[in-house]
Amino acid sequence: MKPLSVAVVGFGRVGKICADLLLESQDLILGAVVRRLDSLAQPLPEPFRAIPVVSHATQVQTVEAALLCVPLPQVLDAAHECVQHEIPIVESSVLHGEAFQAHREELHRLALRHKVPVIVGAGWDPGALSFVRSLFALLAPDGSNETSHRVGVNLHHTAMARQVAGVKEALCTEQRATDGRRQRYVYVELEQGIDAERVSEAIRADPLFLGDETLVFPVEDIAALEQEGRGVLLERRGTPGRLGHQQFLLEARFDEALLTAQMMLAAARSLPYLKPGAHSFLDLRLSALWGEQRKQAEREWL
Ligand SMILES: NC(=O)c1ccc[n+]([C@@H]2O[C@H](COP(=O)([O-])OP(=O)(O)OC[C@H]3O[C@@H](n4cnc5c(N)ncnc54)[C@H](OP(=O)(O)O)[C@@H]3O)[C@@H](O)[C@H]2O)c1
């Protein structure tokens, strides 16, 4: 299939990373960077010097899709601008629940009127994390979710865990579960060749931690973890009952703008398969997100 030519609208944190990833992509092309009039005169960094910089995506006739990377209050105008010229879009506005539904409805009407597909909420959250939440809920339909954001911010050193043989450095954070239970998350950097499970058991068995539920996560570099601000811990517990007790845990630390950009590019790959209208990230076919690599992905992940 011919590579899809994509415009990046807004050259901020997410937009810059989208542009960077598009330069490296095999099946998507960076067709244009669309900027506010105020920013048009600023030169783009070196790798983007050959890319047309314009104030409207329509000024570059080869553009076939647009990634909207503008602040939320500007998204509808930017969407209108593209969709009315039949350019399909991907956006990632941080909206949830009713606000997300209202936004999607508005874009759906616009997309139907101009007969183009639009992808809404294709970022980290909403986006990839919505997908994981939904998968956990499918696996344990009667359970409940607990999500803690930015665990990195509350981390403190723990002398106790550092005394366990094989632990180079350790950080700890406490959370209150919704039922009031106290939970501890202990992050440990281990000496080479140390059995992580044995270290976890030793930490959990310490009198200091005995009263609380304690989860231990081995990490490569405690110093790097301390620097990171973004993280999420998503836990789903199935209701204990006749069918056993299921429990799922996602622990992640990341650059949110990078993950959002990656999901926006993946969503763009699925645009050619979509009917006119607005589609949420959950509406997209997982295989279509892989674009040209979908056969390989199927072999690897199924
Ligand atoms: N779903 C997720 O998980 C997730 C995570 C992060 C961000 N997002 C979404 O991604 C979008 C971009 O976020 P970002 O962090 O990249 O934002 P940002 O760093 O503030 O960049 C936004 C860019 O939009 C352009 N822009 C156009 N009109 C503007 C205006 N009136 N005021 C300020 N900037 C304007 C500017 O680029 P030019 O100067 O080039 O015009 C600006 O650099 C937002 O809608 C955000 O909600 C989603």
The ligand as an SDF file (V2000), in Angstrom:
LIG
                    3D

 48 52  0  0  0  0  0  0  0  0999 V2000
   -4.7920   11.1740   25.5460 N   0  0  0  0  0  0  0  0  0  0  0  0
   -3.6570   11.4240   26.1720 C   0  0  0  0  0  0  0  0  0  0  0  0
   -3.1690   10.6090   26.9460 O   0  0  0  0  0  0  0  0  0  0  0  0
   -2.9420   12.7280   25.9560 C   0  0  0  0  0  0  0  0  0  0  0  0
   -1.7300   12.9700   26.6090 C   0  0  0  0  0  0  0  0  0  0  0  0
   -1.0550   14.1760   26.3440 C   0  0  0  0  0  0  0  0  0  0  0  0
   -1.6220   15.1370   25.5070 C   0  0  0  0  0  0  0  0  0  0  0  0
   -2.8210   14.8690   24.9190 N   0  0  0  0  0  0  0  0  0  0  0  0
   -3.4560   15.8610   24.0230 C   0  0  0  0  0  0  0  0  0  0  0  0
   -2.5530   16.2370   23.0010 O   0  0  0  0  0  0  0  0  0  0  0  0
   -2.7890   17.5850   22.6340 C   0  0  0  0  0  0  0  0  0  0  0  0
   -1.4540   18.3200   22.5710 C   0  0  0  0  0  0  0  0  0  0  0  0
   -0.8410   18.2960   23.8340 O   0  0  0  0  0  0  0  0  0  0  0  0
    0.6280   18.9010   24.0530 P   0  0  0  0  0  0  0  0  0  0  0  0
    1.0440   18.4770   25.4080 O   0  0  0  0  0  0  0  0  0  0  0  0
    1.4700   18.5990   22.8800 O   0  0  0  0  0  0  0  0  0  0  0  0
    0.3020   20.4650   24.0690 O   0  0  0  0  0  0  0  0  0  0  0  0
    1.3500   21.6800   23.9040 P   0  0  0  0  0  0  0  0  0  0  0  0
    2.7440   21.2240   24.2080 O   0  0  0  0  0  0  0  0  0  0  0  0
    0.7620   22.8000   24.6500 O   0  0  0  0  0  0  0  0  0  0  0  0
    1.3100   21.9950   22.3430 O   0  0  0  0  0  0  0  0  0  0  0  0
    0.1600   22.4040   21.6970 C   0  0  0  0  0  0  0  0  0  0  0  0
    0.5590   23.0860   20.3930 C   0  0  0  0  0  0  0  0  0  0  0  0
   -0.6420   23.4520   19.7380 O   0  0  0  0  0  0  0  0  0  0  0  0
   -0.4390   24.6340   18.9710 C   0  0  0  0  0  0  0  0  0  0  0  0
   -1.5060   25.6140   19.2720 N   0  0  0  0  0  0  0  0  0  0  0  0
   -2.5050   25.9650   18.4300 C   0  0  0  0  0  0  0  0  0  0  0  0
   -3.3180   26.8610   18.9900 N   0  0  0  0  0  0  0  0  0  0  0  0
   -2.8380   27.1240   20.2160 C   0  0  0  0  0  0  0  0  0  0  0  0
   -3.2400   27.9770   21.2610 C   0  0  0  0  0  0  0  0  0  0  0  0
   -4.3180   28.7600   21.1550 N   0  0  0  0  0  0  0  0  0  0  0  0
   -2.5090   27.9890   22.3860 N   0  0  0  0  0  0  0  0  0  0  0  0
   -1.4190   27.2090   22.5150 C   0  0  0  0  0  0  0  0  0  0  0  0
   -0.9900   26.3670   21.5450 N   0  0  0  0  0  0  0  0  0  0  0  0
   -1.6810   26.3240   20.4000 C   0  0  0  0  0  0  0  0  0  0  0  0
    0.9680   25.1390   19.3240 C   0  0  0  0  0  0  0  0  0  0  0  0
    1.8010   24.7090   18.2640 O   0  0  0  0  0  0  0  0  0  0  0  0
    2.2730   25.7590   17.1140 P   0  0  0  0  0  0  0  0  0  0  0  0
    2.9510   26.8410   17.8330 O   0  0  0  0  0  0  0  0  0  0  0  0
    3.1340   24.9240   16.2560 O   0  0  0  0  0  0  0  0  0  0  0  0
    1.0210   26.2290   16.4170 O   0  0  0  0  0  0  0  0  0  0  0  0
    1.3320   24.3780   20.5650 C   0  0  0  0  0  0  0  0  0  0  0  0
    2.7220   24.1530   20.6750 O   0  0  0  0  0  0  0  0  0  0  0  0
   -3.7770   18.1520   23.6580 C   0  0  0  0  0  0  0  0  0  0  0  0
   -5.0680   18.2110   23.0820 O   0  0  0  0  0  0  0  0  0  0  0  0
   -3.7570   17.1470   24.7830 C   0  0  0  0  0  0  0  0  0  0  0  0
   -5.0070   17.0500   25.4210 O   0  0  0  0  0  0  0  0  0  0  0  0
   -3.4630   13.6900   25.1060 C   0  0  0  0  0  0  0  0  0  0  0  0
  1  2  1  0
  2  3  2  0
  2  4  1  0
  4  5  1  0
  4 48  2  0
  5  6  2  0
  6  7  1  0
  7  8  2  0
  8  9  1  0
  8 48  1  0
  9 10  1  0
  9 46  1  0
 10 11  1  0
 11 12  1  0
 11 44  1  0
 12 13  1  0
 13 14  1  0
 14 15  2  0
 14 16  1  0
 14 17  1  0
 17 18  1  0
 18 19  2  0
 18 20  1  0
 18 21  1  0
 21 22  1  0
 22 23  1  0
 23 24  1  0
 23 42  1  0
 24 25  1  0
 25 26  1  0
 25 36  1  0
 26 27  1  0
 26 35  1  0
 27 28  2  0
 28 29  1  0
 29 30  1  0
 29 35  2  0
 30 31  1  0
 30 32  2  0
 32 33  1  0
 33 34  2  0
 34 35  1  0
 36 37  1  0
 36 42  1  0
 37 38  1  0
 38 39  2  0
 38 40  1  0
 38 41  1  0
 42 43  1  0
 44 45  1  0
 44 46  1  0
 46 47  1  0
M  CHG  2   8   1  16  -1
M  END
$$$$
